[in-house]
């Protein structure tokens, strides 16, 4: 979950959707489906089943010029959402990422921090990459 300065709550579910709950009314204002892609995984019984690109975690970056909401996928993408309009502003591709997981933001530095469960690393998105306006570059 994430909360904005007005008390609105944003919740993700396992169907790659984000719900905005109005802090004044405690009712759902809008549910936004985030497009993903299907990926095949092996389930314990040995059969192959197709699972969607799940929403994993969510974080808010509250800024005076406009807040941003970030949702990690279980692959290598991050959705950047305008929380005021509940629209997707950008899909950020993180090259070489495996399975994005926990996420936090630093509004003062305009940076996003994401752990990668598969690679056991932390990705730091800065500037244009964090804003969804430029390509993310991986430094080895």
The first five atom37 places (N, CA, C, CB, O) and aatype in JSON, in Angstrom:
{
  "aatype": [20, 20, 20, 20, 20, 20, 20, 20, 20, 20, 20, 20, 20, 20, 20, 20, 20, 20, 20, 20, 20, 20, 20, 20, 20, 20, 20, 20, 20, 20, 20, 20, 20, 20, 20, 20, 20, 20, 20, 20, 20, 20, 20, 20, 20, 20, 20, 20, 20, 20, 20, 20, 20, 20, 20, 20, 20, 20, 20, 20, 20, 20, 20, 20, 20, 20, 20, 20, 20, 20, 20, 20, 20, 20, 20, 20, 20, 20, 20, 20, 20, 20, 20, 20, 20, 20, 20, 20, 20, 20, 20, 20, 20, 20, 20, 20, 20, 20, 20, 20, 20, 20, 20, 20, 20, 20, 20, 20, 20, 20, 20, 20, 20, 20, 20, 20, 20, 20, 20, 20, 20, 20, 20, 20, 20, 20, 20, 20, 20, 20, 20, 20, 20, 20, 20, 20, 20, 20, 20, 20],
  "atom_mask": [
    [1, 1, 1, 1, 1],
    [1, 1, 1, 1, 1],
    [1, 1, 1, 1, 1],
    [1, 1, 1, 1, 1],
    [1, 1, 1, 1, 1],
    [1, 1, 1, 1, 1],
    [1, 1, 1, 1, 1],
    [1, 1, 1, 1, 1],
    [1, 1, 1, 1, 1],
    [1, 1, 1, 1, 1],
    [1, 1, 1, 1, 1],
    [1, 1, 1, 1, 1],
    [1, 1, 1, 1, 1],
    [1, 1, 1, 1, 1],
    [1, 1, 1, 1, 1],
    [1, 1, 1, 1, 1],
    [1, 1, 1, 1, 1],
    [1, 1, 1, 1, 1],
    [1, 1, 1, 1, 1],
    [1, 1, 1, 1, 1],
    [1, 1, 1, 1, 1],
    [1, 1, 1, 1, 1],
    [1, 1, 1, 1, 1],
    [1, 1, 1, 1, 1],
    [1, 1, 1, 1, 1],
    [1, 1, 1, 1, 1],
    [1, 1, 1, 1, 1],
    [1, 1, 1, 1, 1],
    [1, 1, 1, 1, 1],
    [1, 1, 1, 1, 1],
    [1, 1, 1, 1, 1],
    [1, 1, 1, 1, 1],
    [1, 1, 1, 1, 1],
    [1, 1, 1, 1, 1],
    [1, 1, 1, 1, 1],
    [1, 1, 1, 1, 1],
    [1, 1, 1, 1, 1],
    [1, 1, 1, 1, 1],
    [1, 1, 1, 1, 1],
    [1, 1, 1, 1, 1],
    [1, 1, 1, 1, 1],
    [1, 1, 1, 1, 1],
    [1, 1, 1, 1, 1],
    [1, 1, 1, 1, 1],
    [1, 1, 1, 1, 1],
    [1, 1, 1, 1, 1],
    [1, 1, 1, 1, 1],
    [1, 1, 1, 1, 1],
    [1, 1, 1, 1, 1],
    [1, 1, 1, 1, 1],
    [1, 1, 1, 1, 1],
    [1, 1, 1, 1, 1],
    [1, 1, 1, 1, 1],
    [1, 1, 1, 1, 1],
    [1, 1, 1, 1, 1],
    [1, 1, 1, 1, 1],
    [1, 1, 1, 1, 1],
    [1, 1, 1, 1, 1],
    [1, 1, 1, 1, 1],
    [1, 1, 1, 1, 1],
    [1, 1, 1, 1, 1],
    [1, 1, 1, 1, 1],
    [1, 1, 1, 1, 1],
    [1, 1, 1, 1, 1],
    [1, 1, 1, 1, 1],
    [1, 1, 1, 1, 1],
    [1, 1, 1, 1, 1],
    [1, 1, 1, 1, 1],
    [1, 1, 1, 1, 1],
    [1, 1, 1, 1, 1],
    [1, 1, 1, 1, 1],
    [1, 1, 1, 1, 1],
    [1, 1, 1, 1, 1],
    [1, 1, 1, 1, 1],
    [1, 1, 1, 1, 1],
    [1, 1, 1, 1, 1],
    [1, 1, 1, 1, 1],
    [1, 1, 1, 1, 1],
    [1, 1, 1, 1, 1],
    [1, 1, 1, 1, 1],
    [1, 1, 1, 1, 1],
    [1, 1, 1, 1, 1],
    [1, 1, 1, 1, 1],
    [1, 1, 1, 1, 1],
    [1, 1, 1, 1, 1],
    [1, 1, 1, 1, 1],
    [1, 1, 1, 1, 1],
    [1, 1, 1, 1, 1],
    [1, 1, 1, 1, 1],
    [1, 1, 1, 1, 1],
    [1, 1, 1, 1, 1],
    [1, 1, 1, 1, 1],
    [1, 1, 1, 1, 1],
    [1, 1, 1, 1, 1],
    [1, 1, 1, 1, 1],
    [1, 1, 1, 1, 1],
    [1, 1, 1, 1, 1],
    [1, 1, 1, 1, 1],
    [1, 1, 1, 1, 1],
    [1, 1, 1, 1, 1],
    [1, 1, 1, 1, 1],
    [1, 1, 1, 1, 1],
    [1, 1, 1, 1, 1],
    [1, 1, 1, 1, 1],
    [1, 1, 1, 1, 1],
    [1, 1, 1, 1, 1],
    [1, 1, 1, 1, 1],
    [1, 1, 1, 1, 1],
    [1, 1, 1, 1, 1],
    [1, 1, 1, 1, 1],
    [1, 1, 1, 1, 1],
    [1, 1, 1, 1, 1],
    [1, 1, 1, 1, 1],
    [1, 1, 1, 1, 1],
    [1, 1, 1, 1, 1],
    [1, 1, 1, 1, 1],
    [1, 1, 1, 1, 1],
    [1, 1, 1, 1, 1],
    [1, 1, 1, 1, 1],
    [1, 1, 1, 1, 1],
    [1, 1, 1, 1, 1],
    [1, 1, 1, 1, 1],
    [1, 1, 1, 1, 1],
    [1, 1, 1, 1, 1],
    [1, 1, 1, 1, 1],
    [1, 1, 1, 1, 1],
    [1, 1, 1, 1, 1],
    [1, 1, 1, 1, 1],
    [1, 1, 1, 1, 1],
    [1, 1, 1, 1, 1],
    [1, 1, 1, 1, 1],
    [1, 1, 1, 1, 1],
    [1, 1, 1, 1, 1],
    [1, 1, 1, 1, 1],
    [1, 1, 1, 1, 1],
    [1, 1, 1, 1, 1],
    [1, 1, 1, 1, 1],
    [1, 1, 1, 1, 1],
    [1, 1, 1, 1, 1],
    [1, 1, 1, 1, 1]
  ],
  "atom_positions": [
    [[0.84, -1.18, 0.0], [0.0, 0.0, 0.0], [0.88, 1.24, 0.0], [-0.95, 0.0, 1.21], [2.04, 1.21, 0.42]],
    [[0.29, 2.33, -0.49], [0.94, 3.64, -0.44], [-0.13, 4.67, -0.11], [1.67, 3.97, -1.79], [-1.31, 4.47, -0.43]],
    [[0.27, 5.76, 0.52], [-0.66, 6.81, 0.91], [-0.12, 8.14, 0.42], [-0.88, 6.83, 2.46], [1.08, 8.39, 0.49]],
    [[-1.02, 9.01, -0.1], [-0.58, 10.34, -0.52], [-0.87, 11.37, 0.57], [-1.27, 10.74, -1.85], [-1.44, 11.03, 1.62]],
    [[-0.5, 12.61, 0.34], [-0.66, 13.67, 1.32], [-2.1, 14.02, 1.64], [0.03, 14.88, 0.84], [-2.36, 14.68, 2.64]],
    [[-3.04, 13.6, 0.81], [-4.47, 13.86, 1.04], [-5.16, 12.71, 1.75], [-5.16, 14.13, -0.28], [-6.36, 12.76, 2.0]],
    [[-4.4, 11.68, 2.08], [-4.97, 10.53, 2.78], [-5.57, 9.48, 1.87], [-6.01, 10.99, 3.71], [-6.2, 8.54, 2.36]],
    [[-5.39, 9.61, 0.56], [-5.84, 8.58, -0.37], [-4.9, 7.39, -0.27], [-5.91, 9.12, -1.83], [-3.69, 7.56, -0.14]],
    [[-5.45, 6.2, -0.34], [-4.67, 4.97, -0.21], [-4.67, 4.25, -1.56], [-5.25, 4.05, 0.92], [-5.7, 4.17, -2.23]],
    [[-3.51, 3.73, -1.94], [-3.36, 3.02, -3.2], [-2.94, 1.59, -2.86], [-2.31, 3.72, -4.14], [-1.98, 1.36, -2.13]],
    [[-3.68, 0.62, -3.41], [-3.47, -0.79, -3.1], [-3.32, -1.56, -4.4], [-4.63, -1.36, -2.24], [-4.05, -1.32, -5.36]],
    [[-2.36, -2.51, -4.43], [-2.23, -3.39, -5.59], [-2.8, -4.76, -5.23], [-0.73, -3.52, -6.04], [-2.88, -5.12, -4.06]],
    [[-3.19, -5.5, -6.26], [-3.67, -6.87, -6.03], [-2.87, -7.83, -6.91], [-5.19, -6.99, -6.32], [-2.0, -7.4, -7.66]],
    [[-3.17, -9.1, -6.82], [-2.41, -10.09, -7.58], [-2.92, -10.25, -9.01], [-2.45, -11.42, -6.87], [-2.55, -11.21, -9.7]],
    [[-3.74, -9.34, -9.45], [-4.21, -9.37, -10.85], [-3.69, -8.16, -11.62], [-5.76, -9.39, -10.9], [-4.22, -7.81, -12.67]],
    [[-2.65, -7.54, -11.11], [-2.0, -6.39, -11.74], [-2.96, -5.23, -11.91], [-1.42, -6.77, -13.09], [-3.11, -4.66, -12.99]],
    [[-3.6, -4.88, -10.79], [-4.49, -3.72, -10.74], [-4.11, -2.86, -9.55], [-5.99, -4.15, -10.67], [-3.6, -3.35, -8.54]],
    [[-4.37, -1.55, -9.69], [-4.16, -0.61, -8.59], [-5.5, 0.03, -8.28], [-3.08, 0.47, -8.95], [-6.18, 0.53, -9.19]],
    [[-5.89, 0.02, -7.02], [-7.13, 0.68, -6.59], [-6.77, 1.93, -5.8], [-8.01, -0.29, -5.73], [-5.87, 1.92, -4.96]],
    [[-7.49, 3.02, -6.09], [-7.34, 4.26, -5.33], [-8.54, 4.36, -4.4], [-7.24, 5.52, -6.28], [-9.68, 4.41, -4.84]],
    [[-8.26, 4.4, -3.08], [-9.31, 4.52, -2.08], [-9.29, 5.95, -1.57], [-9.1, 3.5, -0.9], [-8.28, 6.43, -1.06]],
    [[-10.41, 6.64, -1.72], [-10.53, 8.04, -1.33], [-10.41, 8.16, 0.19], [-11.87, 8.63, -1.82], [-11.14, 7.5, 0.93]],
    [[-9.49, 9.0, 0.65], [-9.26, 9.17, 2.07], [-10.38, 9.86, 2.81], [-8.01, 9.92, 2.28], [-10.48, 9.75, 4.03]],
    [[-11.24, 10.58, 2.08], [-12.35, 11.27, 2.72], [-13.59, 10.4, 2.84], [-12.7, 12.52, 1.94], [-14.33, 10.49, 3.82]],
    [[-13.81, 9.54, 1.83], [-15.04, 8.73, 1.8], [-14.81, 7.27, 2.15], [-15.67, 8.82, 0.45], [-15.76, 6.54, 2.43]],
    [[-13.55, 6.83, 2.13], [-13.19, 5.42, 2.33], [-13.8, 4.51, 1.28], [-13.62, 4.96, 3.71], [-14.01, 3.33, 1.54]],
    [[-14.08, 5.05, 0.1], [-14.62, 4.27, -1.01], [-13.61, 4.24, -2.15], [-15.98, 4.86, -1.5], [-12.79, 5.14, -2.29]],
    [[-13.68, 3.19, -2.96], [-12.79, 3.07, -4.1], [-13.2, 4.09, -5.16], [-12.82, 1.63, -4.68], [-14.34, 4.08, -5.64]],
    [[-12.26, 4.97, -5.52], [-12.5, 5.97, -6.56], [-12.32, 5.37, -7.95], [-11.56, 7.16, -6.39], [-13.11, 5.61, -8.86]],
    [[-11.24, 4.58, -8.09], [-10.93, 4.04, -9.41], [-10.03, 2.82, -9.26], [-10.25, 5.11, -10.3], [-9.23, 2.73, -8.33]],
    [[-10.19, 1.88, -10.19], [-9.3, 0.73, -10.29], [-8.63, 0.81, -11.66], [-10.08, -0.64, -10.11], [-9.29, 0.9, -12.69]],
    [[-7.32, 0.79, -11.65], [-6.54, 0.89, -12.88], [-5.87, -0.44, -13.18], [-5.49, 2.03, -12.78], [-5.1, -0.95, -12.37]],
    [[-6.17, -1.0, -14.34], [-5.5, -2.22, -14.78], [-4.19, -1.82, -15.44], [-6.4, -3.04, -15.78], [-4.14, -0.93, -16.28]],
    [[-3.13, -2.48, -15.04], [-1.82, -2.2, -15.61], [-1.49, -3.31, -16.58], [-0.73, -2.06, -14.5], [-1.44, -4.48, -16.19]],
    [[-1.25, -2.97, -17.85], [-0.97, -4.03, -18.83], [0.33, -4.75, -18.5], [-0.91, -3.45, -20.24], [1.34, -4.12, -18.19]],
    [[0.28, -6.04, -18.57], [1.47, -6.86, -18.36], [1.56, -7.84, -19.5], [1.43, -7.59, -16.99], [0.95, -7.65, -20.55]],
    [[2.31, -8.85, -19.3], [2.39, -9.89, -20.32], [2.37, -11.23, -19.63], [3.66, -9.73, -21.21], [2.71, -11.33, -18.45]],
    [[1.98, -12.25, -20.34], [1.91, -13.58, -19.75], [3.29, -14.21, -19.79], [0.87, -14.46, -20.5], [4.04, -14.07, -20.76]],
    [[3.6, -14.9, -18.74], [4.87, -15.62, -18.7], [4.58, -17.03, -18.19], [5.93, -14.89, -17.8], [3.71, -17.22, -17.35]],
    [[5.3, -17.98, -18.69], [5.06, -19.36, -18.28], [5.94, -19.7, -17.09], [5.33, -20.33, -19.44], [7.12, -19.38, -17.05]],
    [[5.33, -20.36, -16.13], [6.06, -20.85, -14.97], [5.67, -22.29, -14.74], [5.77, -19.98, -13.71], [4.57, -22.72, -15.1]],
    [[6.56, -23.03, -14.13], [6.24, -24.41, -13.81], [5.63, -24.46, -12.41], [7.51, -25.3, -13.91], [6.2, -23.93, -11.46]],
    [[4.5, -25.1, -12.3], [3.84, -25.24, -11.01], [4.26, -26.57, -10.38], [2.29, -25.16, -11.15], [4.72, -27.46, -11.1]],
    [[4.11, -26.72, -9.05], [4.63, -27.92, -8.37], [4.16, -29.26, -8.92], [4.25, -27.85, -6.96], [4.88, -30.25, -8.78]],
    [[2.99, -29.33, -9.53], [2.52, -30.63, -10.02], [3.15, -31.02, -11.36], [1.01, -30.61, -10.16], [2.8, -32.05, -11.93]],
    [[4.08, -30.2, -11.85], [4.77, -30.52, -13.08], [4.1, -29.99, -14.33], [4.91, -31.99, -13.2], [4.7, -30.02, -15.41]],
    [[2.86, -29.5, -14.23], [2.19, -28.95, -15.4], [2.66, -27.52, -15.65], [0.66, -29.01, -15.23], [3.17, -26.86, -14.74]],
    [[2.48, -27.05, -16.84], [2.85, -25.68, -17.18], [1.57, -24.85, -17.22], [3.61, -25.61, -18.53], [0.6, -25.22, -17.88]],
    [[1.59, -23.74, -16.53], [0.45, -22.85, -16.48], [0.94, -21.45, -16.79], [-0.28, -22.9, -15.1], [2.06, -21.1, -16.43]],
    [[0.12, -20.65, -17.45], [0.51, -19.28, -17.78], [0.01, -18.36, -16.68], [-0.05, -18.85, -19.17], [-1.18, -18.35, -16.36]],
    [[0.94, -17.58, -16.1], [0.61, -16.62, -15.06], [0.81, -15.21, -15.61], [1.46, -16.84, -13.78], [1.7, -15.0, -16.44]],
    [[0.01, -14.26, -15.18], [0.2, -12.89, -15.66], [1.42, -12.25, -15.02], [-1.04, -12.04, -15.38], [1.95, -12.74, -14.02]],
    [[1.87, -11.15, -15.62], [2.94, -10.34, -15.08], [2.38, -9.62, -13.86], [3.5, -9.32, -16.16], [1.74, -8.58, -13.99]],
    [[2.62, -10.16, -12.69], [1.97, -9.69, -11.47], [2.52, -8.36, -10.97], [2.1, -10.71, -10.38], [3.71, -8.08, -11.1]],
    [[1.63, -7.55, -10.41], [2.07, -6.37, -9.67], [2.7, -6.89, -8.38], [0.88, -5.37, -9.38], [2.17, -7.8, -7.75]],
    [[3.8, -6.33, -8.01], [4.53, -6.84, -6.86], [4.48, -5.89, -5.68], [5.95, -7.12, -7.24], [4.03, -6.28, -4.61]],
    [[4.95, -4.67, -5.84], [4.97, -3.69, -4.77], [4.69, -2.29, -5.31], [6.31, -3.72, -4.03], [4.76, -2.05, -6.52]],
    [[4.38, -1.38, -4.39], [3.94, -0.05, -4.77], [4.62, 0.98, -3.86], [2.4, 0.07, -4.69], [4.86, 0.71, -2.69]],
    [[4.92, 2.16, -4.41], [5.51, 3.24, -3.61], [5.04, 4.58, -4.18], [7.07, 3.15, -3.61], [4.82, 4.72, -5.38]],
    [[4.91, 5.55, -3.29], [4.51, 6.91, -3.66], [5.72, 7.83, -3.54], [3.33, 7.42, -2.77], [6.48, 7.74, -2.58]],
    [[5.89, 8.72, -4.53], [6.88, 9.78, -4.41], [6.1, 11.08, -4.38], [7.93, 9.75, -5.59], [5.67, 11.58, -5.42]],
    [[5.93, 11.63, -3.19], [5.17, 12.86, -3.01], [6.07, 14.06, -3.27], [4.56, 12.93, -1.59], [7.09, 14.24, -2.61]],
    [[5.68, 14.88, -4.26], [6.45, 16.07, -4.6], [5.47, 17.21, -4.81], [7.34, 15.85, -5.86], [4.34, 17.0, -5.23]],
    [[5.92, 18.43, -4.53], [5.05, 19.59, -4.68], [4.62, 19.83, -6.12], [5.74, 20.83, -4.14], [3.54, 20.36, -6.35]],
    [[5.45, 19.47, -7.09], [5.11, 19.66, -8.49], [4.26, 18.55, -9.07], [6.35, 19.78, -9.29], [3.95, 18.58, -10.26]],
    [[3.87, 17.59, -8.27], [3.08, 16.46, -8.74], [3.65, 15.15, -8.24], [3.01, 16.45, -10.25], [4.82, 14.84, -8.48]],
    [[2.83, 14.4, -7.57], [3.27, 13.12, -7.02], [3.32, 12.06, -8.1], [2.34, 12.67, -5.89], [2.71, 12.18, -9.16]],
    [[4.09, 11.0, -7.8], [4.21, 9.87, -8.72], [3.99, 8.59, -7.92], [5.61, 9.85, -9.43], [4.38, 8.49, -6.76]],
    [[3.35, 7.64, -8.56], [3.1, 6.34, -7.97], [3.84, 5.31, -8.82], [1.57, 6.02, -7.87], [3.71, 5.32, -10.04]],
    [[4.6, 4.43, -8.19], [5.37, 3.42, -8.9], [4.87, 2.03, -8.5], [6.88, 3.56, -8.61], [4.62, 1.77, -7.32]],
    [[4.73, 1.14, -9.49], [4.35, -0.25, -9.24], [5.36, -1.16, -9.94], [2.88, -0.54, -9.74], [5.56, -1.06, -11.15]],
    [[6.0, -2.04, -9.16], [6.96, -2.97, -9.75], [6.23, -4.19, -10.3], [8.03, -3.39, -8.71], [5.18, -4.59, -9.79]],
    [[6.81, -4.77, -11.33], [6.31, -6.04, -11.85], [7.19, -7.14, -11.31], [6.29, -6.05, -13.42], [8.18, -6.88, -10.63]],
    [[6.83, -8.36, -11.58], [7.69, -9.48, -11.19], [8.73, -9.77, -12.27], [6.85, -10.72, -10.91], [9.45, -10.77, -12.18]],
    [[8.8, -8.93, -13.27], [9.82, -9.07, -14.29], [10.71, -7.83, -14.24], [9.19, -9.27, -15.71], [11.22, -7.49, -13.17]],
    [[10.9, -7.14, -15.35], [11.86, -6.03, -15.39], [11.21, -4.69, -15.73], [12.93, -6.33, -16.4], [11.88, -3.81, -16.28]],
    [[9.94, -4.52, -15.41], [9.28, -3.26, -15.7], [8.71, -2.61, -14.45], [8.18, -3.47, -16.73], [8.39, -3.28, -13.46]],
    [[8.59, -1.31, -14.53], [8.06, -0.49, -13.46], [7.04, 0.44, -14.09], [9.19, 0.3, -12.71], [7.36, 1.14, -15.05]],
    [[5.82, 0.44, -13.57], [4.79, 1.35, -14.1], [4.8, 2.63, -13.31], [3.37, 0.68, -14.05], [4.78, 2.62, -12.08]],
    [[4.83, 3.76, -14.02], [4.78, 5.08, -13.4], [3.37, 5.62, -13.62], [5.87, 6.05, -14.0], [2.93, 5.78, -14.75]],
    [[2.68, 5.91, -12.52], [1.27, 6.31, -12.56], [1.1, 7.71, -11.99], [0.4, 5.31, -11.78], [1.72, 8.06, -10.99]],
    [[0.25, 8.51, -12.63], [-0.15, 9.81, -12.08], [-1.29, 9.52, -11.11], [-0.6, 10.83, -13.22], [-2.37, 9.14, -11.55]],
    [[-1.08, 9.68, -9.8], [-2.12, 9.32, -8.84], [-3.35, 10.23, -8.89], [-1.55, 9.34, -7.46], [-4.44, 9.8, -8.51]],
    [[-3.19, 11.46, -9.36], [-4.33, 12.39, -9.44], [-5.34, 11.92, -10.48], [-3.84, 13.81, -9.78], [-6.55, 11.98, -10.25]],
    [[-4.83, 11.46, -11.64], [-5.72, 11.05, -12.73], [-5.85, 9.53, -12.84], [-5.21, 11.6, -14.05], [-6.68, 9.02, -13.58]],
    [[-5.01, 8.81, -12.09], [-4.95, 7.35, -12.16], [-4.76, 6.88, -13.61], [-6.24, 6.73, -11.58], [-5.5, 6.04, -14.12]],
    [[-3.75, 7.46, -14.24], [-3.37, 7.07, -15.6], [-1.89, 6.68, -15.6], [-3.66, 8.22, -16.62], [-1.09, 7.2, -14.81]],
    [[-1.55, 5.77, -16.49], [-0.16, 5.35, -16.62], [0.57, 6.4, -17.45], [-0.04, 3.93, -17.28], [0.19, 6.71, -18.58]],
    [[1.63, 6.95, -16.86], [2.43, 7.96, -17.54], [3.57, 7.33, -18.32], [2.98, 8.98, -16.53], [3.97, 7.84, -19.36]],
    [[4.1, 6.21, -17.82], [5.22, 5.56, -18.5], [5.37, 4.13, -17.97], [6.55, 6.36, -18.31], [4.99, 3.83, -16.84]],
    [[5.94, 3.29, -18.81], [6.38, 1.97, -18.38], [7.9, 2.0, -18.5], [5.74, 0.8, -19.26], [8.45, 2.13, -19.59]],
    [[8.56, 1.87, -17.37], [10.01, 1.98, -17.3], [10.6, 0.58, -17.38], [10.47, 2.71, -16.01], [10.26, -0.29, -16.57]],
    [[11.49, 0.36, -18.34], [12.16, -0.92, -18.52], [13.53, -0.83, -17.85], [12.3, -1.3, -20.03], [14.31, 0.08, -18.14]],
    [[13.81, -1.77, -16.97], [15.11, -1.81, -16.3], [15.92, -2.93, -16.94], [14.95, -2.02, -14.74], [15.69, -4.1, -16.66]],
    [[16.88, -2.57, -17.79], [17.67, -3.59, -18.49], [18.36, -4.54, -17.51], [18.7, -2.93, -19.4], [18.89, -4.1, -16.49]],
    [[18.36, -5.81, -17.83], [19.03, -6.87, -17.07], [18.38, -7.19, -15.73], [20.45, -6.48, -16.84], [18.9, -8.02, -14.99]],
    [[17.25, -6.56, -15.4], [16.57, -6.89, -14.14], [15.96, -8.28, -14.24], [15.48, -5.83, -13.79], [15.63, -8.75, -15.33]],
    [[15.8, -8.93, -13.11], [15.23, -10.27, -13.08], [13.83, -10.28, -12.54], [16.1, -11.19, -12.27], [12.86, -10.42, -13.29]],
    [[13.7, -10.13, -11.22], [12.39, -10.15, -10.57], [12.34, -9.0, -9.57], [12.12, -11.53, -9.87], [12.8, -9.13, -8.43]],
    [[11.77, -7.88, -10.0], [11.69, -6.7, -9.15], [10.79, -6.97, -7.96], [11.18, -5.48, -9.96], [9.79, -7.68, -8.07]],
    [[11.15, -6.39, -6.83], [10.41, -6.69, -5.61], [10.15, -5.42, -4.82], [11.18, -7.71, -4.75], [9.37, -4.58, -5.26]],
    [[10.78, -5.25, -3.66], [10.51, -4.11, -2.78], [10.92, -2.8, -3.44], [11.25, -4.29, -1.44], [11.86, -2.76, -4.24]],
    [[10.21, -1.72, -3.09], [10.46, -0.41, -3.7], [10.3, 0.68, -2.66], [9.51, -0.18, -4.9], [9.42, 0.62, -1.8]],
    [[11.16, 1.7, -2.77], [11.07, 2.89, -1.92], [11.51, 4.08, -2.76], [11.96, 2.75, -0.63], [12.21, 3.92, -3.76]],
    [[11.09, 5.28, -2.36], [11.45, 6.48, -3.11], [12.09, 7.52, -2.19], [10.21, 7.06, -3.8], [11.88, 7.5, -0.98]],
    [[12.85, 8.41, -2.79], [13.43, 9.56, -2.1], [13.07, 10.79, -2.92], [15.0, 9.41, -1.91], [13.74, 11.1, -3.9]],
    [[12.01, 11.52, -2.52], [11.58, 12.7, -3.29], [12.65, 13.79, -3.37], [10.32, 13.27, -2.68], [12.76, 14.48, -4.38]],
    [[13.44, 13.96, -2.29], [14.46, 14.99, -2.28], [15.52, 14.78, -3.35], [15.12, 15.05, -0.93], [15.98, 15.74, -3.97]],
    [[15.91, 13.54, -3.57], [16.91, 13.21, -4.59], [16.28, 12.79, -5.91], [17.81, 12.1, -4.08], [16.99, 12.59, -6.9]],
    [[14.95, 12.66, -5.95], [14.24, 12.16, -7.12], [14.81, 10.82, -7.55], [14.33, 13.18, -8.29], [15.18, 10.62, -8.71]],
    [[14.87, 9.89, -6.58], [15.42, 8.57, -6.85], [14.44, 7.49, -6.39], [16.77, 8.39, -6.15], [13.67, 7.68, -5.45]],
    [[14.5, 6.36, -7.09], [13.68, 5.19, -6.77], [14.62, 4.03, -6.52], [12.65, 4.86, -7.94], [15.56, 3.8, -7.28]],
    [[14.38, 3.29, -5.43], [15.2, 2.15, -5.04], [14.36, 0.89, -5.14], [15.78, 2.34, -3.61], [13.27, 0.82, -4.57]],
    [[14.87, -0.11, -5.86], [14.12, -1.35, -6.07], [15.04, -2.53, -5.84], [13.5, -1.4, -7.49], [16.15, -2.58, -6.37]],
    [[14.58, -3.49, -5.05], [15.36, -4.73, -4.89], [14.98, -5.7, -5.99], [15.12, -5.36, -3.48], [13.87, -5.68, -6.52]],
    [[15.92, -6.55, -6.33], [15.72, -7.57, -7.36], [15.91, -8.92, -6.69], [16.7, -7.38, -8.58], [17.03, -9.3, -6.34]],
    [[14.82, -9.63, -6.51], [14.83, -10.9, -5.78], [15.68, -11.96, -6.49], [13.42, -11.42, -5.61], [16.39, -12.73, -5.83]],
    [[15.63, -11.99, -7.8], [16.36, -13.01, -8.56], [17.86, -12.72, -8.59], [15.83, -13.09, -9.98], [18.67, -13.63, -8.43]],
    [[18.22, -11.46, -8.8], [19.63, -11.1, -8.97], [20.32, -10.73, -7.66], [19.74, -9.96, -9.93], [21.54, -10.6, -7.63]],
    [[19.55, -10.56, -6.58], [20.09, -10.16, -5.27], [20.86, -8.85, -5.37], [21.0, -11.26, -4.72], [21.97, -8.73, -4.84]],
    [[20.27, -7.88, -6.04], [20.85, -6.54, -6.18], [19.78, -5.49, -5.88], [21.44, -6.33, -7.6], [18.59, -5.8, -5.77]],
    [[20.22, -4.24, -5.75], [19.3, -3.12, -5.64], [19.53, -2.19, -6.82], [19.48, -2.37, -4.28], [20.66, -1.8, -7.11]],
    [[18.44, -1.84, -7.5], [18.49, -0.91, -8.61], [18.19, 0.48, -8.07], [17.47, -1.32, -9.75], [17.29, 0.65, -7.24]],
    [[18.94, 1.49, -8.54], [18.69, 2.88, -8.16], [18.38, 3.64, -9.44], [19.92, 3.51, -7.4], [19.24, 3.77, -10.32]],
    [[17.15, 4.14, -9.54], [16.72, 4.9, -10.71], [16.83, 6.38, -10.37], [15.26, 4.53, -11.13], [16.35, 6.83, -9.33]],
    [[17.48, 7.14, -11.26], [17.72, 8.56, -11.02], [17.24, 9.39, -12.2], [19.2, 8.82, -10.75], [17.15, 8.9, -13.32]],
    [[16.94, 10.65, -11.93], [16.67, 11.64, -12.97], [15.64, 11.21, -13.98], [17.92, 11.97, -13.67], [14.53, 10.81, -13.63]],
    [[16.01, 11.3, -15.27], [15.08, 11.01, -16.36], [14.57, 9.57, -16.31], [15.75, 11.26, -17.7], [13.42, 9.31, -16.67]],
    [[15.4, 8.64, -15.86], [14.95, 7.25, -15.73], [13.83, 7.17, -14.7], [16.14, 6.32, -15.32], [12.8, 6.55, -14.96]],
    [[14.01, 7.78, -13.52], [13.0, 7.77, -12.47], [11.74, 8.52, -12.87], [13.56, 8.37, -11.19], [10.65, 8.22, -12.39]],
    [[11.9, 9.52, -13.76], [10.75, 10.3, -14.23], [10.01, 9.63, -15.36], [11.19, 11.67, -14.66], [8.94, 10.08, -15.75]],
    [[10.57, 8.55, -15.92], [9.94, 7.87, -17.05], [10.12, 8.61, -18.36], [8.49, 7.68, -16.78], [9.42, 8.34, -19.33]],
    [[11.08, 9.56, -18.39], [11.27, 10.36, -19.6], [12.57, 10.03, -20.32], [11.25, 11.83, -19.25], [12.84, 10.57, -21.39]],
    [[13.36, 9.15, -19.74], [14.62, 8.78, -20.36], [14.93, 7.32, -20.15], [15.75, 9.63, -19.83], [14.32, 6.66, -19.31]],
    [[15.88, 6.83, -20.91], [16.24, 5.42, -20.83], [17.04, 5.15, -19.56], [17.05, 5.0, -22.08], [17.86, 5.96, -19.15]],
    [[16.78, 4.0, -18.94], [17.54, 3.57, -17.77], [18.81, 2.89, -18.25], [16.7, 2.62, -16.85], [18.78, 2.05, -19.15]],
    [[19.92, 3.25, -17.64], [21.22, 2.7, -18.03], [21.77, 1.89, -16.86], [22.23, 3.84, -18.45], [21.76, 2.36, -15.72]],
    [[22.23, 0.71, -17.14], [22.79, -0.15, -16.11], [24.3, 0.03, -16.11], [22.41, -1.65, -16.35], [24.96, -0.09, -17.14]],
    [[24.85, 0.34, -14.92], [26.3, 0.45, -14.76], [26.78, -0.78, -14.02], [26.69, 1.77, -14.0], [26.33, -1.08, -12.91]],
    [[27.69, -1.47, -14.63], [28.24, -2.7, -14.02], [29.39, -2.35, -13.1], [28.72, -3.7, -15.1], [29.98, -3.23, -12.49]]
  ]
}
